[in-house]
Amino acid sequence: MELRKGDLIHIPQGVFLVTEGGTVCLTTKRPRTAIFLSSEGRGCGSTVFLDGEEFMVRTDHVYILKETEIKQNVS
């Protein structure tokens, strides 16, 4: 399934995130939900919005949340 801008995505624990320019690098300590913004033409990197910041993450490390999963995770 192709990711589109605005899709809710799942980022597993232990995924490496980098800000544009590489100024902030961190690893997710728990699974996270983020918003997909865009992907590079080569498909190896995606820009996501998480905790009020934009991060680059490897595209093969993020997964789209299906509607049934979204309903179960919203309280």
The first five atom37 places (N, CA, C, CB, O) and aatype in JSON, in Angstrom:
{
  "aatype": [12, 6, 10, 1, 11, 7, 3, 10, 9, 8, 9, 14, 5, 7, 19, 13, 10, 19, 16, 6, 7, 7, 16, 19, 4, 10, 16, 16, 11, 1, 14, 1, 16, 0, 9, 13, 10, 15, 15, 6, 7, 1, 7, 4, 7, 15, 16, 19, 13, 10, 3, 7, 6, 6, 13, 12, 19, 1, 16, 3, 8, 19, 18, 9, 10, 11, 6, 16, 6, 9, 11, 5, 2, 19, 15],
  "atom_mask": [
    [1, 1, 1, 1, 1],
    [1, 1, 1, 1, 1],
    [1, 1, 1, 1, 1],
    [1, 1, 1, 1, 1],
    [1, 1, 1, 1, 1],
    [1, 1, 1, 0, 1],
    [1, 1, 1, 1, 1],
    [1, 1, 1, 1, 1],
    [1, 1, 1, 1, 1],
    [1, 1, 1, 1, 1],
    [1, 1, 1, 1, 1],
    [1, 1, 1, 1, 1],
    [1, 1, 1, 1, 1],
    [1, 1, 1, 0, 1],
    [1, 1, 1, 1, 1],
    [1, 1, 1, 1, 1],
    [1, 1, 1, 1, 1],
    [1, 1, 1, 1, 1],
    [1, 1, 1, 1, 1],
    [1, 1, 1, 1, 1],
    [1, 1, 1, 0, 1],
    [1, 1, 1, 0, 1],
    [1, 1, 1, 1, 1],
    [1, 1, 1, 1, 1],
    [1, 1, 1, 1, 1],
    [1, 1, 1, 1, 1],
    [1, 1, 1, 1, 1],
    [1, 1, 1, 1, 1],
    [1, 1, 1, 1, 1],
    [1, 1, 1, 1, 1],
    [1, 1, 1, 1, 1],
    [1, 1, 1, 1, 1],
    [1, 1, 1, 1, 1],
    [1, 1, 1, 1, 1],
    [1, 1, 1, 1, 1],
    [1, 1, 1, 1, 1],
    [1, 1, 1, 1, 1],
    [1, 1, 1, 1, 1],
    [1, 1, 1, 1, 1],
    [1, 1, 1, 1, 1],
    [1, 1, 1, 0, 1],
    [1, 1, 1, 1, 1],
    [1, 1, 1, 0, 1],
    [1, 1, 1, 1, 1],
    [1, 1, 1, 0, 1],
    [1, 1, 1, 1, 1],
    [1, 1, 1, 1, 1],
    [1, 1, 1, 1, 1],
    [1, 1, 1, 1, 1],
    [1, 1, 1, 1, 1],
    [1, 1, 1, 1, 1],
    [1, 1, 1, 0, 1],
    [1, 1, 1, 1, 1],
    [1, 1, 1, 1, 1],
    [1, 1, 1, 1, 1],
    [1, 1, 1, 1, 1],
    [1, 1, 1, 1, 1],
    [1, 1, 1, 1, 1],
    [1, 1, 1, 1, 1],
    [1, 1, 1, 1, 1],
    [1, 1, 1, 1, 1],
    [1, 1, 1, 1, 1],
    [1, 1, 1, 1, 1],
    [1, 1, 1, 1, 1],
    [1, 1, 1, 1, 1],
    [1, 1, 1, 1, 1],
    [1, 1, 1, 1, 1],
    [1, 1, 1, 1, 1],
    [1, 1, 1, 1, 1],
    [1, 1, 1, 1, 1],
    [1, 1, 1, 1, 1],
    [1, 1, 1, 1, 1],
    [1, 1, 1, 1, 1],
    [1, 1, 1, 1, 1],
    [1, 1, 1, 1, 1]
  ],
  "atom_positions": [
    [[0.85, -1.18, 0.0], [0.0, 0.0, 0.0], [0.89, 1.25, 0.0], [-0.96, 0.0, 1.23], [1.87, 1.32, 0.74]],
    [[0.55, 2.19, -0.82], [1.34, 3.41, -0.95], [0.94, 4.42, 0.12], [1.18, 4.01, -2.35], [-0.25, 4.64, 0.37]],
    [[1.93, 5.03, 0.73], [1.67, 6.05, 1.74], [1.36, 7.38, 1.06], [2.87, 6.2, 2.7], [1.98, 7.74, 0.06]],
    [[0.39, 8.11, 1.62], [0.03, 9.42, 1.11], [0.15, 10.45, 2.24], [-1.41, 9.42, 0.51], [0.02, 10.1, 3.41]],
    [[0.39, 11.69, 1.88], [0.51, 12.76, 2.86], [-0.73, 12.78, 3.75], [0.71, 14.13, 2.16], [-1.86, 12.78, 3.26]],
    [[-0.49, 12.8, 5.08], [-1.57, 12.83, 6.04], [-1.94, 11.48, 6.61], [0.0, 0.0, 0.0], [-2.7, 11.41, 7.58]],
    [[-1.41, 10.39, 6.03], [-1.7, 9.06, 6.57], [-1.12, 8.91, 7.97], [-1.14, 7.96, 5.64], [-0.02, 9.39, 8.25]],
    [[-1.86, 8.23, 8.84], [-1.32, 7.87, 10.15], [-0.47, 6.63, 9.97], [-2.45, 7.62, 11.19], [-0.87, 5.67, 9.31]],
    [[0.72, 6.67, 10.56], [1.64, 5.55, 10.41], [2.11, 5.05, 11.77], [2.84, 5.95, 9.55], [2.08, 5.78, 12.76]],
    [[2.54, 3.81, 11.79], [3.1, 3.16, 12.97], [4.62, 3.12, 12.81], [2.52, 1.72, 13.17], [5.14, 2.7, 11.78]],
    [[5.33, 3.57, 13.84], [6.79, 3.47, 13.87], [7.14, 2.54, 15.03], [7.48, 4.91, 14.02], [6.85, 2.88, 16.18]],
    [[7.74, 1.39, 14.76], [8.06, 0.45, 15.84], [9.14, 0.98, 16.8], [8.52, -0.87, 15.25], [9.79, 1.98, 16.51]],
    [[9.29, 0.3, 17.91], [10.36, 0.61, 18.86], [11.71, 0.34, 18.21], [10.2, -0.23, 20.15], [11.86, -0.6, 17.44]],
    [[12.69, 1.18, 18.53], [14.05, 0.97, 18.06], [14.36, 1.52, 16.68], [0.0, 0.0, 0.0], [15.37, 1.17, 16.08]],
    [[13.48, 2.39, 16.15], [13.69, 2.97, 14.82], [14.46, 4.29, 14.98], [12.33, 3.2, 14.09], [14.16, 5.1, 15.86]],
    [[15.44, 4.5, 14.11], [16.3, 5.68, 14.14], [15.62, 6.84, 13.41], [17.67, 5.37, 13.49], [15.2, 6.68, 12.26]],
    [[15.51, 8.0, 14.06], [14.91, 9.2, 13.49], [15.95, 10.32, 13.44], [13.67, 9.65, 14.32], [16.75, 10.46, 14.36]],
    [[15.94, 11.1, 12.36], [16.89, 12.2, 12.19], [16.15, 13.44, 11.71], [18.02, 11.81, 11.2], [15.28, 13.34, 10.84]],
    [[16.48, 14.61, 12.27], [15.9, 15.85, 11.77], [16.63, 16.26, 10.5], [15.98, 16.98, 12.84], [17.74, 15.79, 10.23]],
    [[16.01, 17.14, 9.72], [16.65, 17.62, 8.49], [17.96, 18.31, 8.87], [15.71, 18.58, 7.7], [17.98, 19.13, 9.79]],
    [[19.0, 17.99, 8.19], [20.31, 18.54, 8.51], [21.06, 17.69, 9.53], [0.0, 0.0, 0.0], [22.23, 17.93, 9.81]],
    [[20.38, 16.69, 10.1], [21.03, 15.78, 11.02], [21.36, 16.36, 12.38], [0.0, 0.0, 0.0], [22.23, 15.85, 13.07]],
    [[20.67, 17.44, 12.78], [21.0, 18.08, 14.05], [20.52, 17.29, 15.26], [20.42, 19.46, 14.1], [21.15, 17.32, 16.31]],
    [[19.39, 16.58, 15.11], [18.87, 15.76, 16.21], [18.68, 14.34, 15.72], [17.53, 16.34, 16.76], [18.01, 14.11, 14.71]],
    [[19.27, 13.39, 16.42], [19.12, 11.98, 16.1], [18.62, 11.27, 17.35], [20.47, 11.37, 15.6], [19.13, 11.5, 18.45]],
    [[17.62, 10.42, 17.18], [17.12, 9.66, 18.32], [16.57, 8.34, 17.85], [16.06, 10.45, 19.07], [16.34, 8.13, 16.66]],
    [[16.35, 7.44, 18.81], [15.78, 6.14, 18.54], [14.49, 6.02, 19.34], [16.77, 4.99, 18.9], [14.45, 6.4, 20.51]],
    [[13.43, 5.52, 18.71], [12.17, 5.38, 19.42], [12.31, 4.38, 20.55], [11.05, 4.95, 18.45], [12.83, 3.28, 20.36]],
    [[11.85, 4.75, 21.72], [11.94, 3.89, 22.9], [10.71, 3.0, 23.05], [12.13, 4.73, 24.15], [10.71, 2.04, 23.82]],
    [[9.65, 3.34, 22.3], [8.41, 2.55, 22.3], [7.74, 2.76, 20.94], [7.45, 2.97, 23.48], [8.07, 3.71, 20.23]],
    [[6.82, 1.89, 20.57], [6.1, 2.1, 19.31], [5.4, 3.45, 19.32], [5.08, 0.96, 19.06], [4.87, 3.87, 20.35]],
    [[5.38, 4.13, 18.18], [4.81, 5.48, 18.09], [3.88, 5.58, 16.89], [5.93, 6.53, 17.99], [4.01, 4.84, 15.92]],
    [[2.95, 6.51, 16.98], [2.08, 6.86, 15.85], [2.49, 8.24, 15.38], [0.56, 6.82, 16.25], [2.67, 9.15, 16.19]],
    [[2.64, 8.41, 14.07], [3.07, 9.69, 13.5], [2.23, 9.96, 12.25], [4.59, 9.67, 13.15], [1.41, 9.14, 11.85]],
    [[2.46, 11.12, 11.65], [1.78, 11.5, 10.41], [2.8, 11.48, 9.28], [1.1, 12.9, 10.54], [3.87, 12.09, 9.39]],
    [[2.47, 10.8, 8.21], [3.34, 10.73, 7.04], [3.24, 12.04, 6.26], [2.97, 9.53, 6.13], [2.14, 12.52, 6.0]],
    [[4.39, 12.63, 5.9], [4.41, 13.87, 5.13], [4.85, 13.66, 3.69], [5.32, 14.87, 5.8], [4.17, 14.13, 2.77]],
    [[5.96, 12.96, 3.46], [6.45, 12.76, 2.1], [7.54, 11.69, 2.09], [6.98, 14.08, 1.49], [8.03, 11.27, 3.14]],
    [[7.89, 11.27, 0.87], [9.01, 10.33, 0.73], [9.93, 10.82, -0.36], [8.5, 8.9, 0.43], [9.51, 11.53, -1.28]],
    [[11.19, 10.44, -0.25], [12.16, 10.79, -1.28], [11.87, 9.98, -2.53], [13.61, 10.54, -0.8], [11.25, 8.92, -2.45]],
    [[12.3, 10.48, -3.67], [12.07, 9.82, -4.93], [12.61, 8.4, -4.99], [0.0, 0.0, 0.0], [12.04, 7.55, -5.67]],
    [[13.7, 8.14, -4.3], [14.3, 6.81, -4.32], [13.57, 5.85, -3.4], [15.76, 6.89, -3.92], [13.82, 4.64, -3.45]],
    [[12.67, 6.35, -2.56], [11.88, 5.48, -1.7], [12.58, 5.0, -0.45], [0.0, 0.0, 0.0], [12.03, 4.19, 0.29]],
    [[13.79, 5.48, -0.18], [14.52, 4.98, 1.0], [14.28, 5.81, 2.24], [16.0, 4.93, 0.7], [14.55, 5.35, 3.35]],
    [[13.79, 7.03, 2.09], [13.57, 7.88, 3.25], [12.23, 8.56, 3.2], [0.0, 0.0, 0.0], [11.74, 8.94, 2.14]],
    [[11.62, 8.72, 4.38], [10.33, 9.4, 4.47], [10.42, 10.5, 5.51], [9.19, 8.4, 4.83], [11.2, 10.41, 6.47]],
    [[9.63, 11.54, 5.31], [9.51, 12.6, 6.3], [8.22, 12.37, 7.06], [9.55, 14.02, 5.63], [7.16, 12.18, 6.46]],
    [[8.31, 12.39, 8.39], [7.14, 12.18, 9.24], [7.05, 13.3, 10.26], [7.21, 10.8, 9.95], [8.05, 13.96, 10.57]],
    [[5.85, 13.51, 10.79], [5.61, 14.52, 11.82], [5.33, 13.78, 13.11], [4.43, 15.47, 11.43], [4.37, 13.02, 13.21]],
    [[6.18, 14.01, 14.12], [6.08, 13.32, 15.4], [6.46, 14.29, 16.51], [6.99, 12.06, 15.44], [7.5, 14.93, 16.45]],
    [[5.62, 14.39, 17.52], [5.88, 15.25, 18.68], [6.22, 16.69, 18.3], [7.03, 14.68, 19.5], [7.1, 17.31, 18.9]],
    [[5.53, 17.23, 17.3], [5.71, 18.62, 16.91], [6.93, 18.89, 16.06], [0.0, 0.0, 0.0], [7.26, 20.06, 15.82]],
    [[7.62, 17.85, 15.59], [8.81, 18.03, 14.75], [8.75, 17.13, 13.53], [10.09, 17.73, 15.56], [8.05, 16.11, 13.53]],
    [[9.48, 17.52, 12.48], [9.62, 16.69, 11.3], [10.89, 15.87, 11.41], [9.63, 17.56, 10.01], [11.95, 16.39, 11.79]],
    [[10.79, 14.59, 11.09], [11.93, 13.67, 11.15], [12.02, 12.9, 9.85], [11.81, 12.71, 12.35], [11.01, 12.67, 9.18]],
    [[13.23, 12.49, 9.5], [13.47, 11.55, 8.41], [13.58, 10.16, 9.02], [14.76, 11.93, 7.58], [14.19, 9.98, 10.07]],
    [[12.98, 9.19, 8.35], [13.01, 7.81, 8.81], [13.04, 6.92, 7.57], [11.76, 7.47, 9.72], [12.53, 7.29, 6.51]],
    [[13.64, 5.75, 7.69], [13.65, 4.82, 6.56], [12.23, 4.37, 6.25], [14.55, 3.59, 6.86], [11.49, 3.98, 7.16]],
    [[11.85, 4.42, 5.0], [10.49, 4.09, 4.59], [10.13, 2.66, 4.94], [10.33, 4.31, 3.1], [8.98, 2.39, 5.28]],
    [[11.07, 1.74, 4.88], [10.75, 0.35, 5.2], [10.62, 0.11, 6.71], [11.82, -0.57, 4.62], [10.39, -1.03, 7.12]],
    [[10.75, 1.14, 7.52], [10.57, 1.03, 8.97], [9.24, 1.6, 9.44], [11.69, 1.71, 9.69], [8.99, 1.62, 10.65]],
    [[8.4, 2.08, 8.54], [7.1, 2.63, 8.92], [5.99, 1.84, 8.24], [7.0, 4.14, 8.55], [6.16, 1.3, 7.15]],
    [[4.84, 1.79, 8.91], [3.71, 1.0, 8.42], [2.44, 1.84, 8.54], [3.57, -0.33, 9.21], [2.23, 2.52, 9.55]],
    [[1.6, 1.78, 7.52], [0.34, 2.52, 7.56], [-0.59, 1.86, 8.57], [-0.32, 2.58, 6.15], [-0.65, 0.64, 8.66]],
    [[-1.32, 2.68, 9.33], [-2.32, 2.17, 10.26], [-3.62, 1.98, 9.51], [-2.5, 3.12, 11.47], [-4.11, 2.89, 8.84]],
    [[-4.19, 0.78, 9.62], [-5.48, 0.52, 9.0], [-6.57, 1.13, 9.85], [-5.71, -0.99, 8.8], [-6.38, 1.37, 11.04]],
    [[-7.72, 1.39, 9.25], [-8.82, 2.05, 9.95], [-9.22, 1.3, 11.21], [-10.02, 2.19, 9.04], [-9.54, 1.93, 12.22]],
    [[-9.21, -0.03, 11.19], [-9.6, -0.8, 12.38], [-8.59, -0.61, 13.5], [-9.74, -2.29, 12.03], [-8.96, -0.57, 14.67]],
    [[-7.3, -0.5, 13.16], [-6.27, -0.28, 14.17], [-6.39, 1.12, 14.78], [-4.88, -0.47, 13.57], [-6.15, 1.3, 15.97]],
    [[-6.75, 2.11, 13.96], [-6.89, 3.47, 14.44], [-8.01, 3.54, 15.47], [-7.15, 4.43, 13.28], [-7.85, 4.16, 16.52]],
    [[-9.15, 2.9, 15.18], [-10.29, 2.91, 16.09], [-9.94, 2.24, 17.42], [-11.48, 2.2, 15.45], [-10.41, 2.7, 18.47]],
    [[-9.14, 1.19, 17.41], [-8.78, 0.48, 18.63], [-7.8, 1.29, 19.47], [-8.17, -0.87, 18.29], [-7.81, 1.16, 20.69]],
    [[-6.97, 2.13, 18.84], [-5.95, 2.88, 19.56], [-6.4, 4.25, 20.03], [-4.75, 3.05, 18.7], [-5.67, 4.91, 20.76]],
    [[-7.59, 4.68, 19.64], [-8.1, 5.99, 20.05], [-8.97, 5.82, 21.28], [-8.89, 6.67, 18.9], [-9.87, 4.98, 21.31]],
    [[-8.69, 6.64, 22.3], [-9.51, 6.54, 23.52], [-10.21, 7.83, 23.8], [-8.67, 6.14, 24.72], [-10.95, 7.93, 24.78]]
  ]
}
